[in-house]
Amino acid sequence: MSGKNGGVVDRLSPLDASFLFAEHRTAAMHVGAVMTFAPPADGPFDPDAFTALIGHRLALVPRYRQKVREVPGGLGLPVWVDDPEFDLAFHVRRSALPAPGTEEVLLDLVGRLLARQLDRSRPLWEVYLIEGMTDGRFAVVTKSHHAMVDGLASMDIGAVLLDRTPQPRETPADEWQPAPEPSAVELAASAAAHALRRPRDVLDAAGRALSDVREAVSVVGRTVDGVLAAGRSAAATRPVQPLNAATGQQRRYGMTRTALADHRAVRKAHGGTVNDVILAVVAGALRRWLISRGEPLTVDTAVRAMVPVSVRARARGGTDVPAGNSISAYLVDLPVTEEDPLARLAVLRDAMEVHKRGGHAVAASTLMRLVGLAPPIVHSLGARLASQYSSNFYNVLVTNVPGPPRPLYAMGARMLDMFPVVPLAGGQAVAVGITSYDGGVHYGLTADRDALPDVDVLAAVLADALAELVALS
C-alpha cells in the first residue's frame, strides 16, 4: 500500500495548503484532543503495547505515514508523499507528570505541548502518552496538522487509538510499503503538467506579481461583500480586549466537563438546538469573564464568533466529493451585554435560524480566497495575511464537533473525557472547542499564555453559565 494512486501525484487542495501557509512563528496550525482514561480493570496499562498497536493500525489512516513536499520554485501546490524513513517512535512519545499528578499540572504540560509546531520534514502528527495522573489515570494528547484534517475528519485518529470494547479489535495485516519519493525534477514536471491541464490554477509568479497584488485587493473586497450579503459587516468588527491581542508562541489550555443532558434540558424547555445552547453558554461565560476582569460592557460592546461547520456530509451526497477540508462558517454576534440568560439564548437561536434559512455561510475557501488562482508563493503570503488579520472578521473562534455517543477504550482502558484542541489565528487570544462524548459535553480552550493568563477562570465560568440556563429551564 502506498500514498500514490496509480502514479497520480496527491496534491494538496488550495484550502488545505492555506493551513500550511498560514502557519508562522506564533501560529501553530494543528488540531487534536486531550483525552483522559481510567486504568484498565484487568491490570496495569501497557504503554509499549499501546504504541505497537498504533503502529499496526496506521494502515487505517494512510495519510499518517505521508509527509508534505514543496514543489521547487513554487511552481505548484505542495504534495503528499510516502515517508520512506517513517519512525513511529518519533510520533508516539511518552511523558510522566510529577506527583501527585493533578489536573493543573496536566494542563500546564498540555499548553507546552501545543506550543510546539509539528516537524514539516515528517508526517504532520504526534501522540503523547502522559502517565502519572491521580487515581491511576493517564492522558493521551493528539496533534494533527489542520492541512490533514478538518474538525470531523480529525476523529479519524480514533480509528488508530480507540476501540468500542475493552478488548482491542482485530486489525488487518499491515502490508504498507512506501512508494519511491519523487525527485525535485519529477515534482516540477508534475506541477507543469498540472498547469497545462488547469492553466488558471497556476500563474507565472514573476510576470503576474503586480496583478496578483491587485487580485489580492479585489479578493478582500469580494470577501467583505460576501459577509455583508450575509447580514454581517466584517469591516465593522472591532477588536475586543482582552479577546484580541498580540499573541506569542506559548500557549495555555483550559477544560470544562459538562453534561449533555443539561444542554438537552435547556433546548427542550426553550427550543432551538443543542448548538444554540452551547453558543449561549459561551456567550454567558464570556460575559462573566469580562466582568471579572473589570472590562466595561457598553451598548457598543460586541463579540463576534466564527462558528465553523463541516459540509463534508452534505458534499458526500454529490457525485464529486472534494478531498481534504470541507468547511464553511457562520459569523455570529454573541450577546455578551444581555443580562438575561434566556434572552441571550433567544437572540442566538434566532440568529442561527436566519443563517440556516438564508444559506449565509461564509466558505473557508472564501475567507482564504487569496489561495484560489494565485501562484503558491502569493498563496502563502495571502494565507498568512488572512490569518494575521482575522480579528477584522471575528473576535473568537467557537467550534463544536459531535463525538462518539458511547464509551471508547484504549487497550482496555475506558476513555473518560475528550477535550478538543483548536489553533489560534493571528490576533486571537483564545479559541473554544467543544466535543460531545458518552453523555458529556467537553469544552477545550486554547489560549495565548501571556494574553490570557486566566484561561482557567474562563473555563470555570462555562459551567456556571450552563447552570444558570438549567436553573431557568
C-alpha positions as CSV (number, residue, x, y, z in Angstrom):
1,M,0.0,0.0,0.0
2,S,1.4,3.4,-0.8
3,G,0.4,7.1,-0.8
4,K,0.3,7.1,-4.6
5,N,-2.8,6.4,-6.5
6,G,-1.9,4.8,-9.8
7,G,1.1,7.2,-10.1
8,V,-1.0,10.3,-9.7
9,V,0.5,13.0,-7.5
10,D,-1.5,13.6,-4.4
11,R,-1.6,17.4,-4.4
12,L,-3.0,19.5,-1.5
13,S,-6.1,21.4,-2.2
14,P,-5.8,25.2,-2.1
15,L,-7.7,25.2,1.2
16,D,-5.6,22.5,2.8
17,A,-2.4,24.3,1.6
18,S,-3.6,27.5,3.1
19,F,-3.4,26.0,6.5
20,L,0.2,25.2,5.9
21,F,1.0,28.6,4.6
22,A,-0.9,30.4,7.4
23,E,1.4,28.8,9.9
24,H,4.2,31.0,11.2
25,R,6.3,31.5,14.3
26,T,3.4,32.5,16.6
27,A,0.6,30.4,15.0
28,A,0.8,26.6,15.1
29,M,-1.9,25.2,12.9
30,H,-2.6,21.8,14.5
31,V,-5.8,20.4,15.8
32,G,-6.2,17.5,18.2
33,A,-7.6,16.3,21.5
34,V,-6.8,15.8,25.2
35,M,-8.2,12.5,26.3
36,T,-8.2,11.1,29.8
37,F,-8.5,7.4,30.7
38,A,-9.3,5.2,33.7
39,P,-6.9,2.4,34.3
40,P,-7.8,-1.0,32.8
41,A,-9.9,-3.2,35.1
42,D,-7.7,-6.3,34.5
43,G,-4.3,-4.9,35.2
44,P,-1.9,-2.0,34.5
45,F,-1.9,-0.2,31.3
46,D,0.9,-1.3,28.9
47,P,2.3,1.8,27.1
48,D,4.6,-0.3,24.9
49,A,1.7,-2.5,23.6
50,F,-0.3,0.7,23.0
51,T,2.4,2.2,20.9
52,A,2.8,-1.0,18.9
53,L,-1.0,-1.1,18.4
54,I,-0.9,2.5,17.0
55,G,1.9,1.5,14.6
56,H,0.0,-1.6,13.4
57,R,-3.2,0.4,12.8
58,L,-1.7,3.2,10.7
59,A,-2.8,1.3,7.6
60,L,-6.3,2.6,8.6
61,V,-5.2,6.2,8.2
62,P,-2.6,6.2,5.3
63,R,-2.1,10.0,5.5
64,Y,-0.3,9.5,8.8
65,R,2.7,7.9,7.1
66,Q,2.9,10.7,4.5
67,K,4.8,14.0,4.6
68,V,4.5,17.2,2.7
69,R,6.9,18.1,-0.1
70,E,7.2,21.6,-1.6
71,V,7.4,21.9,-5.3
72,P,10.6,23.6,-6.4
73,G,10.3,27.2,-7.3
74,G,6.7,27.4,-6.0
75,L,5.5,26.1,-9.4
76,G,2.6,24.2,-7.8
77,L,0.9,23.5,-4.5
78,P,2.7,21.1,-2.2
79,V,2.1,17.3,-2.5
80,W,1.7,14.4,-0.1
81,V,4.4,11.7,-0.5
82,D,5.1,8.5,1.5
83,D,7.8,8.9,4.1
84,P,10.4,6.2,3.4
85,E,12.1,6.8,6.8
86,F,8.9,6.8,8.8
87,D,9.8,6.5,12.5
88,L,6.9,5.6,14.8
89,A,9.0,6.4,17.9
90,F,9.3,10.0,16.8
91,H,5.5,10.4,16.6
92,V,4.4,8.5,19.7
93,R,6.0,9.9,22.8
94,R,5.8,9.2,26.5
95,S,5.8,11.6,29.4
96,A,5.0,11.4,33.1
97,L,3.6,14.1,35.5
98,P,5.3,14.8,38.8
99,A,3.5,13.6,41.8
100,P,0.7,13.9,42.7
101,G,-0.3,14.2,39.1
102,T,-3.0,16.9,39.4
103,E,-5.1,18.2,36.5
104,E,-3.5,21.6,36.9
105,V,-0.1,20.1,36.2
106,L,-1.6,18.2,33.2
107,L,-3.0,21.4,31.8
108,D,0.4,23.1,32.1
109,L,2.1,20.3,30.2
110,V,-0.6,20.3,27.5
111,G,-0.1,24.1,27.0
112,R,3.6,23.5,26.4
113,L,3.0,20.6,24.0
114,L,0.5,22.7,22.0
115,A,3.1,25.5,21.6
116,R,5.4,23.3,19.6
117,Q,4.9,23.3,15.8
118,L,5.0,20.0,14.0
119,D,8.1,19.0,12.1
120,R,7.5,19.7,8.4
121,S,10.1,17.2,7.3
122,R,8.0,14.3,8.8
123,P,4.3,13.3,8.8
124,L,2.4,16.0,10.4
125,W,1.1,14.4,13.6
126,E,2.2,13.4,17.2
127,V,0.6,11.5,20.0
128,Y,1.7,12.0,23.6
129,L,1.0,9.3,26.3
130,I,1.1,11.0,29.7
131,E,1.3,8.8,32.8
132,G,1.2,9.6,36.5
133,M,-2.2,11.2,36.9
134,T,-4.1,10.7,40.2
135,D,-6.1,7.5,40.7
136,G,-4.0,5.6,38.2
137,R,-5.4,7.6,35.3
138,F,-3.4,8.6,32.3
139,A,-3.9,11.0,29.4
140,V,-3.4,11.0,25.6
141,V,-2.7,14.2,23.7
142,T,-3.0,14.2,19.9
143,K,-1.8,16.8,17.4
144,S,-2.5,16.6,13.7
145,H,-1.9,19.5,11.3
146,H,-5.0,21.2,10.1
147,A,-3.9,20.6,6.5
148,M,-4.5,16.9,7.1
149,V,-8.0,17.1,8.7
150,D,-11.0,19.2,9.4
151,G,-12.9,19.0,12.7
152,L,-14.9,15.9,11.8
153,A,-12.2,14.1,9.8
154,S,-9.8,14.6,12.7
155,M,-11.7,12.0,14.5
156,D,-10.0,9.5,12.1
157,I,-7.1,9.3,14.5
158,G,-9.6,7.5,16.8
159,A,-9.5,4.6,14.3
160,V,-5.9,4.1,15.4
161,L,-6.2,4.8,19.1
162,L,-9.6,3.6,20.3
163,D,-12.0,0.6,20.3
164,R,-15.6,0.2,21.1
165,T,-15.0,-2.6,23.7
166,P,-12.2,-3.2,26.3
167,Q,-10.9,-5.9,24.0
168,P,-9.0,-4.4,21.1
169,R,-10.5,-5.4,17.8
170,E,-8.6,-7.4,15.2
171,T,-6.7,-5.3,12.7
172,P,-5.9,-6.4,9.2
173,A,-2.3,-7.2,8.4
174,D,-0.3,-4.1,7.5
175,E,1.4,-4.5,4.2
176,W,2.4,-0.9,3.7
177,Q,5.5,-0.3,1.6
178,P,6.5,3.3,0.9
179,A,6.3,4.4,-2.7
180,P,9.6,5.9,-4.0
181,E,9.9,9.5,-3.1
182,P,9.7,11.8,-6.2
183,S,12.7,13.9,-7.1
184,A,12.6,17.6,-7.4
185,V,12.6,17.3,-11.1
186,E,9.6,15.0,-11.0
187,L,7.7,17.3,-8.7
188,A,8.4,20.2,-11.0
189,A,7.4,18.3,-14.1
190,S,4.1,17.1,-12.4
191,A,3.3,20.7,-11.5
192,A,4.0,21.9,-15.0
193,A,1.7,19.2,-16.4
194,H,-1.0,20.2,-13.9
195,A,-0.6,23.8,-15.0
196,L,-1.1,22.8,-18.7
197,R,-4.3,20.8,-17.7
198,R,-5.6,23.6,-15.5
199,P,-3.8,26.8,-16.5
200,R,-5.9,29.1,-14.3
201,D,-4.7,27.3,-11.2
202,V,-1.1,28.2,-11.7
203,L,0.0,31.7,-12.9
204,D,3.6,32.8,-13.6
205,A,4.8,34.4,-10.3
206,A,7.3,36.8,-11.9
207,G,5.1,38.0,-14.8
208,R,2.0,38.4,-12.7
209,A,3.4,40.0,-9.5
210,L,1.6,43.3,-9.9
211,S,-1.7,41.7,-11.0
212,D,-1.5,39.4,-8.0
213,V,-1.4,42.3,-5.7
214,R,-4.5,43.8,-7.5
215,E,-6.2,40.4,-7.3
216,A,-5.5,40.3,-3.6
217,V,-7.2,43.6,-3.1
218,S,-10.1,42.6,-5.2
219,V,-10.5,39.3,-3.4
220,V,-10.5,41.0,0.0
221,G,-13.3,43.3,-1.3
222,R,-15.3,40.3,-2.6
223,T,-14.9,38.5,0.7
224,V,-16.2,41.5,2.6
225,D,-19.1,41.8,0.1
226,G,-19.9,38.2,0.8
227,V,-20.1,38.8,4.5
228,L,-22.1,41.9,4.0
229,A,-24.6,39.8,2.0
230,A,-24.9,37.6,5.0
231,G,-26.1,40.5,7.1
232,R,-22.7,40.9,8.7
233,S,-20.2,43.7,8.2
234,A,-16.8,42.2,8.6
235,A,-15.2,45.6,8.3
236,A,-17.1,46.8,11.3
237,T,-15.8,44.1,13.6
238,R,-13.8,45.8,16.4
239,P,-11.1,44.2,18.5
240,V,-12.4,43.3,21.9
241,Q,-9.9,43.5,24.7
242,P,-8.7,41.1,26.0
243,L,-10.0,38.6,23.3
244,N,-7.9,40.2,20.6
245,A,-4.3,40.9,21.4
246,A,-0.8,40.4,20.1
247,T,0.0,36.8,20.6
248,G,3.2,34.9,21.0
249,Q,4.4,31.3,20.7
250,Q,3.4,29.9,24.1
251,R,0.0,28.5,25.0
252,R,-2.2,27.7,27.9
253,Y,-5.0,25.2,27.9
254,G,-8.2,25.0,29.9
255,M,-11.1,22.5,30.0
256,T,-14.5,22.1,31.5
257,R,-16.7,19.0,31.8
258,T,-20.5,19.4,31.4
259,A,-23.4,17.1,30.9
260,L,-25.1,16.7,27.5
261,A,-28.4,16.1,29.4
262,D,-28.2,19.6,30.8
263,H,-27.8,21.1,27.3
264,R,-30.7,19.0,26.1
265,A,-32.9,20.1,29.0
266,V,-32.4,23.7,28.1
267,R,-33.1,23.0,24.5
268,K,-36.3,21.1,25.3
269,A,-37.5,23.9,27.5
270,H,-36.7,26.8,25.2
271,G,-36.4,25.5,21.7
272,G,-33.6,25.7,19.2
273,T,-30.7,23.2,19.0
274,V,-28.0,21.9,21.3
275,N,-25.6,24.0,19.4
276,D,-27.6,27.1,20.1
277,V,-27.4,26.3,23.8
278,I,-23.7,25.8,23.5
279,L,-23.3,29.3,21.9
280,A,-25.5,30.7,24.7
281,V,-23.2,29.1,27.3
282,V,-20.1,30.6,25.6
283,A,-21.8,34.0,25.5
284,G,-22.7,33.8,29.2
285,A,-19.2,32.7,30.1
286,L,-17.6,35.5,28.2
287,R,-19.9,38.0,29.9
288,R,-19.0,36.7,33.3
289,W,-15.3,36.5,32.5
290,L,-15.2,40.1,31.0
291,I,-16.9,41.4,34.1
292,S,-14.4,39.5,36.4
293,R,-11.6,41.4,34.6
294,G,-13.3,44.7,35.1
295,E,-13.9,45.2,31.4
296,P,-16.7,47.7,30.6
297,L,-19.8,46.3,28.9
298,T,-21.5,49.0,27.0
299,V,-24.0,49.2,24.2
300,D,-21.1,49.3,21.8
301,T,-19.5,46.1,23.1
302,A,-19.8,43.3,20.5
303,V,-18.2,39.9,20.4
304,R,-18.4,38.2,17.0
305,A,-17.7,34.5,16.9
306,M,-16.7,32.5,13.9
307,V,-18.6,29.2,14.1
308,P,-17.2,26.6,11.6
309,V,-19.5,23.9,10.3
310,S,-18.4,20.9,8.3
311,V,-20.1,20.5,4.9
312,R,-18.4,17.1,4.3
313,A,-21.6,15.1,4.9
314,R,-23.5,17.4,2.5
315,A,-20.7,17.1,0.0
316,R,-20.8,13.4,0.1
317,G,-24.4,13.5,-1.3
318,G,-23.0,14.7,-4.6
319,T,-21.0,12.9,-7.3
320,D,-17.8,14.9,-6.9
321,V,-16.6,14.9,-3.3
322,P,-13.6,17.2,-2.8
323,A,-10.6,15.8,-0.9
324,G,-9.3,17.4,2.2
325,N,-11.1,20.1,4.2
326,S,-14.7,20.8,3.5
327,I,-15.6,23.7,5.8
328,S,-17.9,26.7,5.9
329,A,-18.5,29.1,8.8
330,Y,-21.1,31.4,10.3
331,L,-20.3,34.8,11.8
332,V,-22.4,35.1,14.9
333,D,-22.7,38.1,17.3
334,L,-22.6,36.8,20.9
335,P,-24.9,39.0,23.1
336,V,-22.5,39.4,26.0
337,T,-24.1,42.7,27.1
338,E,-27.5,41.0,27.7
339,E,-28.1,40.3,31.4
340,D,-30.9,37.7,30.9
341,P,-29.6,34.2,30.1
342,L,-32.8,33.3,28.3
343,A,-32.7,36.4,26.2
344,R,-29.2,35.6,25.2
345,L,-30.3,32.1,24.1
346,A,-33.3,33.6,22.2
347,V,-31.0,36.0,20.3
348,L,-28.6,33.2,19.3
349,R,-31.4,30.8,18.4
350,D,-33.0,33.4,16.1
351,A,-29.6,34.4,14.6
352,M,-28.7,30.8,13.8
353,E,-32.1,30.2,12.2
354,V,-31.6,33.2,10.0
355,H,-28.2,31.9,8.9
356,K,-29.5,28.5,8.1
357,R,-32.6,29.8,6.2
358,G,-30.5,32.3,4.2
359,G,-27.6,30.0,3.4
360,H,-25.4,32.7,4.8
361,A,-22.4,30.5,5.5
362,V,-19.0,32.0,4.6
363,A,-16.9,29.3,2.9
364,A,-13.4,28.9,4.4
365,S,-12.2,28.9,0.9
366,T,-13.7,32.4,0.6
367,L,-12.2,33.7,3.8
368,M,-8.8,32.5,2.5
369,R,-9.6,33.3,-1.1
370,L,-6.1,34.5,-1.8
371,V,-5.2,30.9,-2.3
372,G,-7.6,30.3,-5.2
373,L,-5.9,31.2,-8.5
374,A,-2.7,32.8,-7.4
375,P,0.7,31.2,-7.6
376,P,1.7,29.3,-4.5
377,I,4.2,32.0,-3.4
378,V,1.4,34.6,-3.3
379,H,-0.9,31.9,-1.9
380,S,1.5,31.6,1.0
381,L,1.6,35.3,1.6
382,G,-2.2,35.7,1.3
383,A,-3.0,32.9,3.7
384,R,-0.7,34.4,6.3
385,L,-2.3,37.8,5.9
386,A,-5.8,36.2,6.2
387,S,-4.6,34.6,9.5
388,Q,-2.8,37.7,10.9
389,Y,-5.8,40.0,10.2
390,S,-8.5,37.5,11.3
391,S,-9.6,39.9,14.1
392,N,-11.0,42.1,11.3
393,F,-13.6,39.3,10.7
394,Y,-14.2,37.9,14.2
395,N,-13.2,38.1,17.8
396,V,-13.3,34.4,18.9
397,L,-13.5,31.0,17.3
398,V,-16.1,28.6,18.6
399,T,-16.2,25.2,17.0
400,N,-18.5,22.3,18.1
401,V,-17.9,18.8,16.7
402,P,-20.1,15.9,17.9
403,G,-18.1,13.0,19.2
404,P,-18.8,9.3,19.9
405,P,-22.1,8.8,21.9
406,R,-20.8,5.6,23.6
407,P,-17.7,4.8,25.7
408,L,-14.5,4.0,23.9
409,Y,-11.4,2.2,25.1
410,A,-7.6,2.1,24.6
411,M,-6.1,-1.3,25.4
412,G,-8.9,-2.0,27.9
413,A,-8.7,1.5,29.5
414,R,-12.0,3.4,29.3
415,M,-11.8,6.9,27.9
416,L,-13.3,9.3,30.4
417,D,-13.1,12.6,28.6
418,M,-12.3,14.0,25.1
419,F,-11.4,17.7,25.0
420,P,-10.8,19.3,21.6
421,V,-7.7,21.3,20.6
422,V,-8.2,24.1,18.1
423,P,-5.5,26.5,16.8
424,L,-5.2,30.2,17.4
425,A,-5.3,32.6,14.5
426,G,-3.4,35.8,14.4
427,G,-4.6,38.4,17.0
428,Q,-6.9,35.8,18.7
429,A,-6.2,35.3,22.4
430,V,-8.4,32.2,22.8
431,A,-10.3,29.6,20.8
432,V,-13.1,27.5,22.2
433,G,-13.6,23.9,21.0
434,I,-16.5,21.7,22.1
435,T,-16.9,17.9,21.7
436,S,-19.7,15.7,22.9
437,Y,-18.7,12.2,24.2
438,D,-20.5,9.5,26.1
439,G,-23.2,11.8,27.7
440,G,-20.8,14.7,28.3
441,V,-20.1,18.0,26.5
442,H,-16.4,18.8,26.9
443,Y,-15.1,22.4,26.4
444,G,-11.4,22.8,25.5
445,L,-9.8,26.3,25.5
446,T,-6.6,27.0,23.6
447,A,-5.2,30.4,24.8
448,D,-2.1,32.5,24.4
449,R,0.0,32.1,27.5
450,D,0.7,35.9,28.0
451,A,-2.5,37.4,26.7
452,L,-4.8,35.1,28.7
453,P,-3.2,34.0,31.9
454,D,-6.7,33.5,33.5
455,V,-7.9,30.9,31.0
456,D,-8.8,28.7,34.0
457,V,-11.3,31.4,35.1
458,L,-12.9,31.4,31.7
459,A,-13.1,27.6,31.7
460,A,-14.7,27.6,35.1
461,V,-17.5,30.1,34.3
462,L,-18.6,28.0,31.3
463,A,-20.0,25.6,33.9
464,D,-21.6,28.5,35.7
465,A,-23.2,29.8,32.5
466,L,-24.7,26.4,31.8
467,A,-26.0,26.0,35.4
468,E,-27.7,29.4,35.1
469,L,-29.6,28.3,32.0
470,V,-30.5,24.9,33.6
471,A,-31.9,26.7,36.6
472,L,-34.3,28.6,34.4
473,S,-35.4,25.5,32.4
